[in-house]
Amino acid sequence: MTDKNVFENKKAVYYTLGCKLNFAETSTIGKQLAEQGIRRALPGEKADICIINTCSVTESADKKCRQTIRKISRLHPGAFVVAIGCYAQLKPEDAGRIEGVDLVLGTGQKADIAQFLHARSDDKIFVSPIKDIHTFTPSCSKGDRTRYFLKIQDGCDYRCSYCTIPFARGRSRNGQIADLVKMAEEAGRSGGKEIVLTGVNIGDFGKSTGETFFDLVKALDRVESVERFRISSIEPNLLTDNILELTAQSQRFAPHFHIPLQSGSDEVLKFMRRKYDTHLFAAKIQKIKELLPDAFIGVDVIVGTRGETDEYFETSKQFIQSLPVSQLHVFSYSERQGTAALNINHRVNPQVKQERSRQLQEISDLKIREFYRSQAGTCRQVLFEHTKRGNKMQGFTENYIKVEADYRISWINRLIPVTLSNFNEDEITMSI
């Protein structure tokens, strides 16, 4: 145990880069340090401790981490700067060499950050080999808006050829359903109306407990204190029909899916070592639309991966155009040290990647506008958020449509039934 007196009157700032899972973990760390007497610095205050939770999904993410750490060190001169997260795990020496960094903690150490702050030593890097990390630290944390994030799983046993996440987060592991249900119930009693299930590969839930993701969804569907759950990104081969059927019947699970496709070319999917083909993916999308015709479906796509010839890209683009999905999240392939993709000879130059990304983003823009227009006149439940924009407030429907309305303080963090009317194409919002 640490001595709280060491931390009394200390102020901390927290910066998070990357995924929703990182945000959930940062929030949990903030709670832990608050229990030790460290309060969050107010806007404009100089902090004594700076915690930066890093991302390393692309080379661009690495660069942003370095820039952010340097910027924070300048904003809080003399503060004790701690780098945690995926970049810290994958490139600890690089992180430690950044001017201003005092401590680097890997995946296996970040949950014990208070102990490391208390026992400050001449050593600054504490990172365990990823093969030695087996623990799972659950968290249910409130985001900056109105929703909570429930971390149900961590790590990944897949070995996609382009991805470093297994090297940064380790093997797939998860919490017990009974414990996660309790955390969800507590969040509901604390005022949480919506909970997003987060993890690295959430559909793989159960590897370390002998349970299944479907078991978890069934259990959470019975949590009466929470009005809405969302499933975050889930692999198409793990999004089973029984999950879809439960979602279609559920009063709590939102008709909203985020599914990584990565490529619409079967040849490229093989290069990527993905666990499905385009036939399975198309069938999954069709099943969703049969059961939940108004569901929002977001799809991840990577352009310019090694092996993606012009012909393969055209095949991918045509396949994506044919899908009745709502939005694309387009990423340019980034070469990552130690990945199997580097053994593929064909490389795509940056200009071609940029043009392919532009073409897919154009398709995405058309699809999301088409989806929003299709929802005009429908009745939806909107969870309105705290943020005020002029005299307007915003929130999201169960099927992830952003809605704007005149500001009413009584609507904050409440599910309000509305009829969607006009679509603002510039802002991608709907009014009521």
Sequence and secondary structure as in RCSB ss.txt:
>XXXX:A:sequence
MTDKNVFENKKAVYYTLGCKLNFAETSTIGKQLAEQGIRRALPGEKADICIINTCSVTESADKKCRQTIRKISRL
HPGAFVVAIGCYAQLKPEDAGRIEGVDLVLGTGQKADIAQFLHARSDDKIFVSPIKDIHTFTPSCSKGDRTRYFL
KIQDGCDYRCSYCTIPFARGRSRNGQIADLVKMAEEAGRSGGKEIVLTGVNIGDFGKSTGETFFDLVKALDRVES
VERFRISSIEPNLLTDNILELTAQSQRFAPHFHIPLQSGSDEVLKFMRRKYDTHLFAAKIQKIKELLPDAFIGVD
VIVGTRGETDEYFETSKQFIQSLPVSQLHVFSYSERQGTAALNINHRVNPQVKQERSRQLQEISDLKIREFYRSQ
AGTCRQVLFEHTKRGNKMQGFTENYIKVEADYRISWINRLIPVTLSNFNEDEITMSI
>XXXX:A:secstr
   GGGGTT EEEEEE S HHHHHHHHHHHHHHHHTT EE  TT   SEEEEEE  SSHHHHHHHHHHHHHHHHH
STT EEEEEEHHHHH HHHHHHSTTEEEEE TTTGGGHHHHHHT  S  EE   GGG      EEEE SSS EEE
E EE      TT  HHHHH S EE  HHHHHHHHHHHHHTT  EEEEE SSGGGTTTTTT  HHHHHHHHTT TT
  EEEE    GGGS HHHHHHHHH SSB SEEEEEEE S HHHHHHHT S  HHHHHHHHHHHHHH TT EEEEE
EEES TT  HHHHHHHHHHHHHS  SEEEEEE    TT GGGG      HHHHHHHHHHHHHHHHHHHHHHHHHT
TT EEEEEEEEEEETTEEEEEETT  EEEEE  GGGTT EEEEE   EETTTTEEE 
